[in-house]
Amino acid sequence: MALVAGIDSSTQSCKVVIRDADSGALVRQGTAPHPPGTEIDPEHWWTALLTAVEQAGGLGDVEAVSVAAQQHGMIALDRDGRVIRPALLWNDTRSAQAADDLVAELGDGEAVQGAKLGAEHGGGRGAERWAAAVGLVPVASFTVTKLRWLADHEPAAAARIAAVALPHDWLTWRLSGAQSLDTLRTDRSDASGTGYFDAVSGAYRRDLLALALRRTPGGVERIVLPTVAGPEEIAGRGDTSAGWGHLLLGPGCGDNAGAALGLDLRPGEALMSLGTSGVVAAVATAATRDATGAVAGFADATGHHLPLACTLNASRVLDATGTLLGVGHDELSRLALSALPGAAGLVLVPYLEGERTPNLPTATGSLHGLTPASTTPANLARAAVEGVLCLMAGCLDALRDQGVRIDRVFLVGGGARSRAVQEIAPAILGVPVAVPAPGEYVADGAARQAATVLARSDGAAPPSWSRADAVIHRAEPLHFVLDRYQEVAATVAATVESRRG
């Protein structure tokens, strides 16, 4: 029996699953936590990976492994391959001003590729130019904005950059023994989230990288960017000094692409992940170019596209509400289901950590409609669940605005384990909601990729793994709840924008 391993290095932890390459059956698994924060020494990820691998029984009998990981994190390496400074993660919002600056500068016609971009796209401004170039508009989450922040605030560190990697790139490189910067590998899904890679042409946009790293000595041509491997391509072999020389390394992928692959997502189906962030993504055969910035035109792990909308706030809103009420997740769910829809007019706008969709990085959470009747534990619990789901409904609408069909939603992540979330979701989202059994779908997607790479290395067809069983939830739409939330959220957004202005 051939075995493959999938690794999920998320914001909060590292998970390893080891599966039968032919059937996909789970053989064993392991996990290890990551430290909290939005700025992390990547060495913590490596230590956690080794611990999780050990818990999973090691890789001695495994033939191929792929790594999926959180997207966008900036790992700057010097010419000796050393990490220059702690990695800035996707949820670090200090680069919000850098994002605004990059959009404004491209809109003002700052030279990129000899003004080629302006000529090709009719002199479009700012956001339109970014969307046309790389399928996304910079926000604080993306790697390109973090590089600009580094250039502006830590120019000495920026001047030392010899290579820029993402979390999954760096971990795959470490598994290979990290012999040379030139052996860094990535894939389309993760590269498409940097802000300087065009998933349609399959090429890096060094002109946009140069725009980010302005005034950095030596220019950006000298900077190594990971080679983009194909979805079924061998990215390397394991480190022989660690006893992993027998391992084939898959190209890996971003965590959202890994989850889509693990769920075997199909056209008309959307992934909705309620974890640290809230994510809605759907597999598409055509790229999206959303100049509003609500939808990022990412690639998936199969050669297609994965248009995606993301929020900074999801399951931790429920965590915070439970802490405030002094209850655990099960009791929070019971309280929420005991309240009537609409929570007696109580509306929670859940921007606890700023927000990405809508792009309000300086916003905070707010509670509206407080009255003697609405101010009860049950209504607060209900408002928290409805607030998160209404926020996610906005992501679904953003995808639909780009022509993406969504007939059903697959609900995963820690927040998806709440019975209240499961039962209220179809009423807020307006479509059937499938809830697969709890599982490590990002790691499963990585394992599935590893199985495909292993099969292709022998000239065989990719294995066919069964889809996860799922419970389908349906409900009549609660339009009045969504309408009230959107009204309040629009007022909050207007207030935040007026302060920024």
C-alpha positions as CSV (number, residue, x, y, z in Angstrom):
1,M,0.0,0.0,0.0
2,A,1.5,3.3,-1.1
3,L,1.1,6.2,1.3
4,V,1.1,9.9,0.8
5,A,1.1,12.8,3.2
6,G,-0.7,16.2,3.2
7,I,0.4,19.1,5.4
8,D,-1.7,22.1,6.3
9,S,0.3,24.9,7.9
10,S,-2.5,27.3,8.9
11,T,-2.5,30.4,11.0
12,Q,-3.2,28.5,14.2
13,S,-1.6,25.1,13.8
14,C,0.1,22.5,11.6
15,K,-1.9,19.4,10.6
16,V,-0.5,16.3,8.9
17,V,-2.6,13.5,7.4
18,I,-1.2,10.3,5.9
19,R,-3.5,8.5,3.4
20,D,-3.6,5.6,1.2
21,A,-2.6,6.9,-2.2
22,D,-5.1,4.7,-4.2
23,S,-8.2,5.0,-2.0
24,G,-7.6,8.1,0.0
25,A,-8.3,6.2,3.3
26,L,-6.9,7.9,6.3
27,V,-4.1,5.9,7.9
28,R,-2.9,8.3,10.6
29,Q,-2.5,11.9,11.5
30,G,-0.8,14.5,13.7
31,T,-1.0,18.1,14.8
32,A,1.0,20.8,16.5
33,P,0.0,24.4,17.5
34,H,1.5,27.6,16.1
35,P,2.1,30.7,18.4
36,P,-0.5,33.5,18.1
37,G,0.2,36.8,16.4
38,T,0.3,38.4,13.0
39,E,4.1,38.5,12.9
40,I,5.8,35.1,13.3
41,D,9.3,33.7,13.0
42,P,8.8,31.0,10.3
43,E,11.0,28.7,12.3
44,H,8.0,28.1,14.6
45,W,6.2,26.7,11.5
46,W,9.1,24.3,10.8
47,T,9.2,23.1,14.4
48,A,5.5,22.5,14.4
49,L,5.7,20.6,11.2
50,L,8.3,18.3,12.6
51,T,6.2,17.8,15.7
52,A,3.1,17.1,13.7
53,V,5.0,14.7,11.4
54,E,6.3,12.8,14.5
55,Q,2.8,12.6,15.9
56,A,1.7,11.1,12.6
57,G,4.2,8.4,12.8
58,G,6.9,9.9,10.6
59,L,7.4,9.9,6.8
60,G,9.6,6.8,6.6
61,D,6.9,4.8,4.7
62,V,5.5,7.7,2.8
63,E,6.3,8.1,-0.9
64,A,5.1,11.7,-1.6
65,V,4.1,14.8,0.3
66,S,2.6,18.2,-0.5
67,V,2.3,21.3,1.7
68,A,-0.7,23.6,1.7
69,A,-0.4,26.7,3.9
70,Q,-1.9,30.1,4.7
71,Q,-1.6,32.5,1.8
72,H,0.1,35.9,1.5
73,G,2.6,35.6,4.3
74,M,5.8,37.5,3.5
75,I,9.0,35.6,4.1
76,A,12.0,37.7,3.1
77,L,15.3,35.8,2.8
78,D,18.9,37.0,2.5
79,R,21.4,35.6,0.0
80,D,22.3,32.8,2.5
81,G,18.7,31.7,2.8
82,R,18.3,33.2,6.3
83,V,15.0,34.8,7.3
84,I,15.6,38.5,7.5
85,R,12.7,39.4,9.8
86,P,9.6,37.7,11.2
87,A,7.0,36.9,8.5
88,L,4.1,39.3,8.2
89,L,0.9,37.2,8.0
90,W,-2.2,37.8,5.9
91,N,-4.1,39.2,8.9
92,D,-1.5,41.8,9.7
93,T,-3.2,45.1,8.8
94,R,-0.2,47.5,9.2
95,S,0.2,47.5,5.4
96,A,-3.3,49.0,4.8
97,Q,-1.8,52.4,3.9
98,A,0.8,50.7,1.7
99,A,-2.1,49.1,-0.2
100,D,-3.8,52.5,-0.7
101,D,-0.5,53.9,-1.9
102,L,0.1,51.2,-4.4
103,V,-3.4,51.6,-5.9
104,A,-3.0,55.4,-6.1
105,E,0.5,55.2,-7.6
106,L,-0.6,52.9,-10.4
107,G,-3.6,55.1,-11.0
108,D,-1.4,58.2,-11.2
109,G,0.5,56.5,-14.0
110,E,3.7,55.6,-12.2
111,A,5.9,53.8,-14.7
112,V,5.5,50.0,-14.9
113,Q,7.1,48.1,-17.7
114,G,7.7,51.4,-19.5
115,A,4.1,52.4,-19.1
116,K,3.1,49.3,-21.0
117,L,0.2,48.6,-18.6
118,G,-1.5,52.0,-19.2
119,A,-1.2,51.6,-23.0
120,E,-2.6,48.0,-23.0
121,H,-5.6,48.8,-20.9
122,G,-6.6,52.1,-22.2
123,G,-5.0,54.2,-19.5
124,G,-7.4,52.8,-16.8
125,R,-6.8,54.1,-13.3
126,G,-5.6,52.6,-10.0
127,A,-7.8,49.6,-9.1
128,E,-8.7,48.9,-12.8
129,R,-5.0,48.7,-13.7
130,W,-4.3,46.3,-10.8
131,A,-7.2,44.1,-11.6
132,A,-6.3,44.0,-15.3
133,A,-2.7,43.1,-14.5
134,V,-3.0,40.4,-11.8
135,G,-6.7,39.9,-11.2
136,L,-6.8,41.6,-7.8
137,V,-6.6,45.0,-6.2
138,P,-4.1,45.4,-3.3
139,V,-5.4,45.2,0.2
140,A,-3.5,44.8,3.5
141,S,-3.6,41.0,3.2
142,F,-1.5,40.6,0.1
143,T,2.2,40.0,-0.1
144,V,2.9,43.0,-2.4
145,T,1.6,45.4,0.2
146,K,3.7,43.9,3.0
147,L,6.8,44.4,0.8
148,R,5.9,48.0,0.3
149,W,5.5,48.4,4.1
150,L,8.9,46.8,4.6
151,A,10.5,49.2,2.0
152,D,8.9,52.2,3.7
153,H,9.4,51.3,7.3
154,E,12.4,48.9,7.4
155,P,14.5,49.9,4.3
156,A,17.7,48.3,5.7
157,A,15.8,44.9,5.8
158,A,14.3,45.5,2.4
159,A,17.8,46.1,1.0
160,R,18.9,42.7,2.1
161,I,16.2,40.8,0.3
162,A,17.6,38.1,-2.0
163,A,14.4,36.0,-2.3
164,V,10.7,36.3,-1.3
165,A,8.8,33.2,-0.4
166,L,5.3,32.3,0.9
167,P,4.7,29.9,3.9
168,H,4.1,26.9,1.7
169,D,7.0,27.7,-0.5
170,W,9.4,28.0,2.4
171,L,8.2,24.8,4.1
172,T,8.5,22.7,0.9
173,W,12.0,24.2,0.5
174,R,12.9,23.2,4.0
175,L,11.6,19.6,3.4
176,S,14.0,19.5,0.4
177,G,17.0,20.5,2.5
178,A,17.0,24.2,1.5
179,Q,20.2,23.9,-0.5
180,S,19.9,26.9,-2.7
181,L,17.5,29.9,-3.3
182,D,17.1,28.7,-6.9
183,T,15.4,25.5,-5.7
184,L,12.5,27.5,-4.2
185,R,9.2,26.2,-5.7
186,T,5.6,27.4,-5.5
187,D,2.3,26.8,-7.5
188,R,-0.2,29.0,-9.3
189,S,-2.7,29.1,-6.4
190,D,-0.3,30.6,-3.9
191,A,1.6,32.8,-6.4
192,S,-1.7,34.3,-7.5
193,G,-2.2,35.8,-4.1
194,T,1.0,37.8,-4.0
195,G,-0.1,40.7,-6.1
196,Y,2.8,40.3,-8.5
197,F,1.8,37.2,-10.4
198,D,-0.6,36.9,-13.3
199,A,-2.4,33.5,-13.2
200,V,-3.6,33.9,-16.8
201,S,-0.2,34.3,-18.4
202,G,1.6,32.3,-15.7
203,A,4.2,35.0,-15.3
204,Y,5.5,37.1,-12.5
205,R,5.0,40.9,-12.8
206,R,8.4,42.2,-11.7
207,D,7.3,45.7,-12.6
208,L,4.7,45.5,-9.9
209,L,7.2,44.0,-7.5
210,A,9.5,47.0,-8.3
211,L,6.6,49.4,-7.6
212,A,6.3,47.8,-4.1
213,L,10.1,47.7,-3.4
214,R,10.7,51.3,-4.5
215,R,14.1,52.7,-3.8
216,T,15.5,49.3,-2.8
217,P,19.1,49.2,-3.9
218,G,20.0,46.9,-6.7
219,G,16.5,46.7,-8.2
220,V,14.2,43.6,-8.2
221,E,15.7,41.6,-11.0
222,R,18.2,40.2,-8.6
223,I,15.5,38.9,-6.3
224,V,14.7,35.2,-6.5
225,L,11.0,34.4,-6.8
226,P,10.0,30.7,-6.5
227,T,9.6,28.8,-9.7
228,V,6.0,28.1,-10.4
229,A,5.4,24.4,-10.8
230,G,2.5,22.8,-12.6
231,P,-0.3,21.1,-10.5
232,E,1.0,17.6,-11.2
233,E,4.7,18.4,-11.4
234,I,7.4,17.0,-9.0
235,A,8.7,20.1,-7.1
236,G,11.7,18.2,-5.7
237,R,12.8,15.5,-3.4
238,G,13.1,15.2,0.3
239,D,16.2,16.1,2.3
240,T,18.5,13.1,2.2
241,S,20.3,14.3,5.4
242,A,17.0,14.0,7.3
243,G,16.3,10.5,5.9
244,W,13.7,11.8,3.4
245,G,15.5,11.3,0.2
246,H,12.8,8.8,-0.9
247,L,10.1,11.4,-0.8
248,L,8.6,13.1,-3.9
249,L,7.6,16.7,-3.1
250,G,4.4,18.0,-4.7
251,P,4.2,21.7,-5.7
252,G,1.9,22.4,-2.8
253,C,-0.8,25.1,-2.8
254,G,-2.5,27.9,-0.8
255,D,-4.9,26.8,1.9
256,N,-8.0,27.7,0.1
257,A,-7.0,25.8,-3.1
258,G,-6.1,22.9,-0.8
259,A,-9.6,22.9,0.7
260,A,-11.3,23.1,-2.7
261,L,-9.2,20.1,-3.8
262,G,-9.9,18.2,-0.7
263,L,-13.6,18.7,-1.1
264,D,-13.5,17.9,-4.9
265,L,-15.2,21.3,-5.5
266,R,-17.2,21.4,-8.8
267,P,-18.7,24.2,-10.9
268,G,-21.8,25.7,-9.2
269,E,-20.4,24.8,-5.7
270,A,-18.7,27.2,-3.4
271,L,-16.5,26.6,-0.5
272,M,-17.3,28.7,2.6
273,S,-14.7,28.3,5.3
274,L,-15.3,29.8,8.8
275,G,-12.0,29.7,10.5
276,T,-9.7,32.6,11.6
277,S,-10.8,34.2,8.4
278,G,-14.0,33.7,6.5
279,V,-13.5,32.6,2.9
280,V,-15.9,32.0,-0.1
281,A,-14.3,30.5,-3.2
282,A,-15.6,28.7,-6.3
283,V,-13.7,26.8,-9.0
284,A,-14.1,28.6,-12.4
285,T,-12.7,27.9,-15.9
286,A,-12.3,31.7,-16.6
287,A,-10.4,34.3,-14.7
288,T,-12.1,37.2,-12.9
289,R,-10.9,40.8,-13.0
290,D,-12.8,42.6,-10.3
291,A,-11.7,46.2,-10.1
292,T,-13.8,46.7,-6.9
293,G,-11.3,44.5,-5.1
294,A,-14.0,42.4,-3.5
295,V,-13.1,39.3,-5.4
296,A,-9.5,38.2,-5.8
297,G,-8.8,36.4,-9.0
298,F,-6.8,33.5,-7.5
299,A,-5.9,30.3,-9.3
300,D,-6.8,26.8,-8.0
301,A,-4.6,23.7,-7.6
302,T,-5.7,22.0,-10.8
303,G,-5.0,24.5,-13.5
304,H,-8.3,26.4,-13.3
305,H,-9.2,29.6,-11.4
306,L,-10.5,30.1,-7.8
307,P,-12.2,33.5,-7.5
308,L,-12.3,34.2,-3.8
309,A,-13.7,36.7,-1.4
310,C,-12.3,36.8,2.1
311,T,-13.2,38.4,5.4
312,L,-10.9,39.0,8.3
313,N,-13.6,38.0,10.8
314,A,-15.3,34.7,11.2
315,S,-15.1,32.0,13.9
316,R,-13.4,34.3,16.4
317,V,-16.5,36.5,16.4
318,L,-18.3,33.5,17.9
319,D,-15.4,32.9,20.3
320,A,-15.5,36.5,21.5
321,T,-19.2,36.4,22.0
322,G,-19.0,33.2,23.9
323,T,-16.3,34.7,26.1
324,L,-18.5,37.8,26.7
325,L,-21.4,35.6,27.7
326,G,-19.3,33.2,29.7
327,V,-20.5,30.2,27.7
328,G,-18.9,27.5,25.5
329,H,-19.7,26.9,21.9
330,D,-22.5,24.4,22.5
331,E,-24.3,26.8,24.8
332,L,-23.7,29.7,22.5
333,S,-25.4,27.7,19.7
334,R,-28.3,26.7,22.0
335,L,-28.8,30.4,23.0
336,A,-28.8,31.5,19.4
337,L,-31.4,29.0,18.3
338,S,-33.6,29.9,21.2
339,A,-33.9,33.5,19.9
340,L,-36.2,34.6,17.1
341,P,-34.7,35.4,13.7
342,G,-33.5,39.0,13.7
343,A,-32.6,38.9,17.4
344,A,-35.3,41.4,18.3
345,G,-33.6,44.1,16.2
346,L,-30.1,43.5,17.6
347,V,-27.4,43.7,14.8
348,L,-23.8,42.8,15.3
349,V,-21.4,44.2,12.6
350,P,-18.5,41.8,13.3
351,Y,-15.5,43.9,12.2
352,L,-13.5,42.9,15.3
353,E,-10.1,43.0,13.6
354,G,-10.8,45.5,10.8
355,E,-12.2,44.1,7.6
356,R,-11.1,43.0,4.2
357,T,-14.6,42.5,2.5
358,P,-15.6,45.3,2.6
359,N,-12.1,46.8,2.7
360,L,-12.2,48.6,6.1
361,P,-8.9,47.8,7.8
362,T,-9.4,50.4,10.6
363,A,-13.0,49.4,11.4
364,T,-14.0,47.8,14.7
365,G,-17.0,45.7,15.6
366,S,-20.2,47.4,16.7
367,L,-23.5,46.4,18.2
368,H,-26.7,48.2,17.0
369,G,-30.4,48.1,18.1
370,L,-29.9,47.8,21.8
371,T,-33.1,48.0,23.7
372,P,-34.4,46.5,27.0
373,A,-36.1,43.8,24.9
374,S,-33.2,43.0,22.6
375,T,-30.5,43.0,25.2
376,T,-30.5,39.4,26.3
377,P,-27.9,36.6,26.1
378,A,-30.0,34.7,23.5
379,N,-30.3,37.7,21.2
380,L,-26.6,38.6,21.5
381,A,-25.8,35.0,20.6
382,R,-28.2,35.1,17.6
383,A,-26.9,38.5,16.5
384,A,-23.3,37.1,16.5
385,V,-24.3,34.1,14.3
386,E,-26.4,36.2,12.0
387,G,-23.7,38.9,11.8
388,V,-21.0,36.4,10.6
389,L,-23.3,34.8,8.1
390,C,-24.5,38.2,6.7
391,L,-20.9,39.2,6.3
392,M,-20.3,35.9,4.4
393,A,-23.4,36.5,2.3
394,G,-21.7,39.6,1.0
395,C,-18.9,37.5,-0.2
396,L,-21.3,35.2,-2.1
397,D,-22.9,38.3,-3.7
398,A,-19.4,39.6,-4.8
399,L,-18.7,36.3,-6.6
400,R,-22.1,36.3,-8.3
401,D,-21.4,39.9,-9.5
402,Q,-18.4,38.4,-11.3
403,G,-20.6,35.9,-13.1
404,V,-19.8,33.0,-10.8
405,R,-22.7,30.5,-10.4
406,I,-23.4,29.3,-6.9
407,D,-26.0,26.7,-6.4
408,R,-24.8,25.2,-3.2
409,V,-22.3,26.0,-0.4
410,F,-20.0,23.6,1.3
411,L,-19.5,24.9,4.9
412,V,-16.3,23.9,6.6
413,G,-13.9,25.2,9.3
414,G,-14.2,25.5,13.1
415,G,-17.2,27.8,12.9
416,A,-19.1,25.3,10.7
417,R,-19.3,22.9,13.7
418,S,-21.9,25.2,15.4
419,R,-25.4,23.8,15.1
420,A,-26.7,27.3,15.0
421,V,-24.5,28.2,12.1
422,Q,-25.5,25.1,10.2
423,E,-29.2,25.7,10.7
424,I,-29.3,29.5,10.2
425,A,-26.8,29.6,7.2
426,P,-29.2,28.5,4.4
427,A,-31.8,31.1,5.5
428,I,-29.2,33.9,5.4
429,L,-27.2,32.6,2.3
430,G,-30.3,31.7,0.3
431,V,-28.9,28.4,-1.0
432,P,-28.7,24.8,0.3
433,V,-25.8,24.4,2.7
434,A,-23.8,21.1,2.7
435,V,-21.9,20.4,5.9
436,P,-19.3,17.6,5.5
437,A,-18.1,15.7,8.5
438,P,-15.4,17.6,10.4
439,G,-12.1,16.9,8.8
440,E,-8.8,18.4,7.7
441,Y,-9.8,19.3,4.2
442,V,-6.8,21.5,3.4
443,A,-4.4,18.8,4.4
444,D,-6.6,16.3,2.5
445,G,-6.3,18.4,-0.6
446,A,-2.5,18.5,-0.2
447,A,-2.5,14.7,0.2
448,R,-4.6,14.3,-2.9
449,Q,-2.2,16.4,-4.8
450,A,0.7,14.3,-3.5
451,A,-1.1,11.1,-4.7
452,T,-1.6,12.6,-8.2
453,V,2.1,13.6,-8.4
454,L,3.1,10.1,-7.3
455,A,0.8,8.5,-9.9
456,R,2.0,10.8,-12.7
457,S,5.6,10.0,-11.8
458,D,4.9,6.4,-12.8
459,G,2.9,7.4,-15.8
460,A,-0.4,6.4,-14.2
461,A,-3.8,8.2,-14.1
462,P,-4.6,10.2,-10.9
463,P,-6.4,8.2,-8.3
464,S,-10.1,8.7,-7.8
465,W,-11.0,9.4,-4.2
466,S,-14.6,9.4,-2.9
467,R,-16.1,12.7,-1.9
468,A,-16.8,13.3,1.8
469,D,-20.3,12.6,3.0
470,A,-22.3,15.8,3.8
471,V,-25.5,16.7,5.6
472,I,-27.6,19.1,3.5
473,H,-29.4,22.0,5.3
474,R,-32.2,23.9,3.6
475,A,-34.4,26.8,4.9
476,E,-36.7,29.6,3.7
477,P,-34.7,32.8,3.1
478,L,-34.8,35.4,5.9
479,H,-34.5,38.5,3.6
480,F,-35.4,40.9,6.4
481,V,-32.4,39.9,8.5
482,L,-30.0,40.4,5.6
483,D,-31.6,43.7,4.6
484,R,-31.4,45.1,8.1
485,Y,-27.7,44.0,8.4
486,Q,-26.8,45.5,5.1
487,E,-28.5,48.8,6.1
488,V,-26.5,49.0,9.4
489,A,-23.2,47.8,7.8
490,A,-23.5,50.5,5.1
491,T,-23.8,53.2,7.9
492,V,-20.8,51.7,9.7
493,A,-18.8,51.8,6.5
494,A,-19.7,55.4,5.7
495,T,-18.6,56.4,9.2
496,V,-15.3,54.6,8.9
497,E,-14.6,56.1,5.5
498,S,-15.3,59.6,6.7
499,R,-12.8,59.2,9.5
500,R,-10.2,57.9,7.0
501,G,-10.9,60.9,4.8
